[in-house]
Every structure is written in C-alpha cells, then in structure tokens.
C-alpha cells in the first residue's frame, strides 16, 4: 500500500504519517524504488496512533502505548497508569479553564461596555 492509500485508511494526513516514521513510531518497508510500502499492520498502528492522539496522549505516551500494545505479556496496570496520568492532566487543565472562565465571566459582567474609558477588564489585565 502506498502512503496515499494508508492516509485514507487510517484517517491521517500523509505529512503526519511521514512524521511518525521520522520519529520512529512506524517503520514501513521500502520498495526498490525507495517508495514507502505499508502493510495492514502499519495501517492498524497508524489508526491506533490517530485515536490515541485524538484523546490527547503525547507522542511519548503513544510510544509507550504502542510498546505495550505490541507486548503480549504486558500488564494492563501499565496501560492503566499511563491513562490515569493523562486523565489527571486533563482534569487539571479543566480546573484551570474553569478558573479562567469564572474570572472572565466576572470581568465581562463588571464592564459596563459603554463609551466611558474606565474598564475593569483592562485594569485586571494590568495587575496580572
């Protein structure tokens, strides 16, 4: 399979596939003419990577998850630990975003939004 076919099958841009190859996440075979030649297992790995990245896993997390996926003797606890760590990071980001939302909601409510020059939003930004 060529990179265009794999791109369609895995739902990833060819540029992303090349990047994953460049950083060693996948290693497609090369034809005698130098073109990449992908097999079904490459498509499966790329689909796996696409789903993991869509969930926000880092490249290093993906590398670890792929290694665990390939390891038939893996402990599911190892996979769970990676997912739990990622979930904790997401929950922290959500908390930060909720704080930002609360602050901005308050500032927007406090700003009269009229022709006067005083603005609590700008005053708050000045103090940060």
C-alpha positions as CSV (number, residue, x, y, z in Angstrom):
1,X,0.0,0.0,0.0
2,X,1.3,3.5,-0.8
3,X,1.1,6.5,1.6
4,X,-2.0,7.9,-0.1
5,X,-3.9,4.7,0.4
6,X,-2.7,4.4,4.0
7,X,-3.6,8.0,4.7
8,X,-7.2,7.4,3.6
9,X,-7.5,4.1,5.5
10,X,-6.0,5.4,8.8
11,X,-7.6,8.8,8.5
12,X,-4.3,10.7,8.9
13,X,-2.6,13.2,6.6
14,X,0.4,11.9,4.7
15,X,2.5,14.5,6.4
16,X,1.6,13.1,9.8
17,X,2.5,9.6,8.6
18,X,5.9,10.8,7.4
19,X,6.4,12.5,10.8
20,X,5.5,9.3,12.7
21,X,8.0,7.4,10.5
22,X,10.7,10.1,11.1
23,X,10.4,9.8,14.9
24,X,10.3,6.0,14.8
25,X,6.7,5.3,15.7
26,X,6.2,3.3,12.5
27,X,8.7,1.7,10.1
28,X,7.2,0.9,6.7
29,X,9.2,-1.2,4.3
30,X,10.8,0.5,1.3
31,X,10.4,-0.7,-2.3
32,X,13.4,-1.0,-4.6
33,X,12.5,2.4,-6.0
34,X,12.6,3.9,-2.5
35,X,8.8,4.4,-2.0
36,X,7.3,3.5,1.3
37,X,5.3,0.3,1.2
38,X,2.8,-0.1,4.0
39,X,1.2,-3.3,5.2
40,X,-2.1,-3.9,7.1
41,X,-0.3,-3.8,10.5
42,X,1.1,-0.4,9.6
43,X,-2.4,0.8,8.9
44,X,-3.6,-0.7,12.2
45,X,-0.8,1.1,14.1
46,X,-1.5,4.4,12.4
47,X,-5.2,4.1,13.2
48,X,-4.2,3.3,16.9
49,X,-1.9,6.4,16.9
50,X,-4.6,8.6,15.4
51,X,-7.1,7.5,18.1
52,X,-4.6,7.9,20.9
53,X,-3.6,11.4,19.7
54,X,-7.3,12.4,19.3
55,X,-7.6,11.6,23.1
56,X,-4.7,13.9,23.7
57,X,-2.0,11.4,24.5
58,X,1.5,12.8,23.9
59,X,3.9,11.3,21.4
60,X,5.9,9.7,24.2
61,X,2.6,8.3,25.7
62,X,1.8,6.9,22.2
63,X,5.3,5.4,22.0
64,X,4.7,3.7,25.4
65,X,1.2,2.6,24.5
66,X,2.4,1.1,21.2
67,X,5.1,-0.8,23.0
68,X,2.6,-2.2,25.5
69,X,0.2,-3.0,22.7
70,X,2.9,-5.0,20.9
71,X,3.9,-6.8,24.2
72,X,1.6,-9.8,24.6
73,X,3.0,-10.2,28.2
74,X,2.1,-6.7,29.2
75,X,0.3,-5.9,32.4
76,X,-2.9,-3.9,31.9
77,X,-1.9,-2.0,35.0
78,X,0.9,-0.4,32.9
79,X,-1.6,0.8,30.4
80,X,-3.9,2.0,33.0
81,X,-1.2,4.0,34.7
82,X,-0.5,5.9,31.5
83,X,-4.2,6.6,31.0
84,X,-4.6,7.7,34.7
85,X,-1.7,10.1,34.4
86,X,-3.2,11.6,31.3
87,X,-6.6,11.8,32.8
88,X,-5.2,13.7,35.8
89,X,-3.5,16.2,33.4
90,X,-6.8,16.7,31.6
91,X,-8.7,17.2,34.9
92,X,-6.1,19.8,35.9
93,X,-6.5,21.6,32.6
94,X,-10.2,21.6,33.0
95,X,-9.9,23.1,36.5
96,X,-7.6,25.8,35.1
97,X,-10.1,26.6,32.3
98,X,-13.0,26.7,34.8
99,X,-11.0,29.3,36.8
100,X,-10.3,31.3,33.7
101,X,-13.9,31.1,32.7
102,X,-15.1,32.3,36.1
103,X,-12.6,35.2,36.1
104,X,-13.6,36.3,32.6
105,X,-17.3,35.9,33.3
106,X,-16.9,38.2,36.3
107,X,-14.9,40.8,34.4
108,X,-17.3,40.9,31.5
109,X,-20.2,41.3,33.9
110,X,-18.3,44.2,35.7
111,X,-17.5,46.0,32.5
112,X,-20.2,48.5,31.5
113,X,-19.3,48.2,27.9
114,X,-20.2,51.8,27.2
115,X,-18.4,54.9,26.0
116,X,-16.5,55.6,29.2
117,X,-12.8,54.9,29.2
118,X,-12.6,53.0,32.5
119,X,-12.7,49.3,32.1
120,X,-12.3,46.6,34.8
121,X,-11.1,44.1,32.2
122,X,-8.1,46.3,31.3
123,X,-7.5,47.2,34.9
124,X,-7.4,43.5,35.9
125,X,-5.0,42.6,33.0
126,X,-2.8,45.5,34.1
127,X,-2.5,43.9,37.6
128,X,-1.7,40.4,36.4
